[in-house]
Each structure stands twice: as structure tokens, then as C-alpha cells.
Amino acid sequence: MRFTLSVLLAASLLAAPASAQPAPPPVDTQTPRGAYLVYADEQGTAFVSFEPALATTNVWPLSFFYFATGAIAGSARMTGSGDCGQGVVRGRLTDATGADGAALTLPQGEATPSFAFDRAAAGGDEAIVSFVCGNTEARLIQAETPVFGQPRTVADRYRRLREAGLADRLARSLAIRDAEASAGLVASAVPEAQRAAVNAILRGN
């Protein structure tokens, strides 16, 4: 995942210049309200929150969680805006935490790190831009459904499911749902030898 915590804290070096005539996302308020897991890999996860009142003004809350072996190693939250004509989501870092969960001190005002996620960069960047600049159908194909629980909890479920040996897409589909909603998918897609461990993760054990 390109947007590691160390990169984000120096994100002002990566910010793309603003376009002369930004093209915001189309206003599509049919997307169900909530946070969506739009990208995940062994390094971390990225979430985009859809709030109709914010989306109509081109404001997109973003959350990131970074992994180390056996733990979440840090997090960051940002407020983004889509410049869909340029294929970019831009914004500023609002807060971040370290491995111990304590808030990190960030520069304020004009010195607050800015950032830009570019569709052309692929990976997590592309996923963020695709969600922000997509319509309801495309968003639900990409991210399936709003997550069950807090993004940090979902990120940790995904991390643990990957460490338990599940493939990326299956781990995502299970991590975003509660244990009851996941029961059928566990029964049909998870090898029998792994089901007990997977169910324990989904129950928060």
C-alpha cells in the first residue's frame, strides 16, 4: 500500500497541484450511508466514508490503518475532496496515531500535510479515486456494503483473517460483516480446517 504512515506524515512533498477547474464527483446520494473498506493488503487498509450531506459538498472522510506483524501499527484520518476530471482525490491530514494508539502531534494551519491520491498510481490510490468518483453501482461492486462496526475493528479483523491464511477478497468480504451475516460465506468458502479459527476472529475472540 503506497500510503504508509511515514509517507503520509511527509505528504506535503507528494501533493499534486490543484487543477484550474476541478471536476467533483457526481452527486449520487443513493449510496448507503456508512464507511466502506475500499482497499486492503498486508500493509494496511483504507476506508472511505459516505455521508450524503458531505458528499454533496465534495467532502470525503478517509481513514487508514497500518499493520505490523500481529498488530495495528498506526492510523491516520483525513478529509478528502475529489477532482475527478484529473483522476485525483486531494485533502489534508486531520489526525494520526502511533503504534501505542497515542495521538501524534501534527503541524497546524497551512503547515498541515496535504496529500493527493492519483488513479494512475494504481493500488490503494486507484481504489480511493474509483470510490469517490464512482456511482452507487460501482461503489457497491467495489466495496460490497458499509462495514459492520468501527473501521479500526474491521481493519483488525481483516489483518487477523489474512494471518489465518485467507485470501484477500474473502478476508475483506468477511471482515466487513458481522459473524451472523458471514455464517453462510464461512460455510461455503472457508476450508473446514480453518472455520473454527475464522469464526473466533469474527466473534472478536
Buried (B, 14 or more C-beta within 10 A) or exposed (E): BBBBBEBBBEBBEBBBEBEEEBBBBEEBEEBEEBBBBBBBBEBBBBBBBBBEEEBEEBBBBBBBBBBEEEEBBBBBBBBBBBBBEBBBBBBBBEEBBEEEEEEBEBEEEEEEBBBBBBBEBEBBBBBBBBBBBBEEEBBBEBBBBBBBBEBBBBBBBBBBBBBBEBEEEBBBBBBBBEBEEBEEBBEEBBEEEBEEBBBEBBEEE
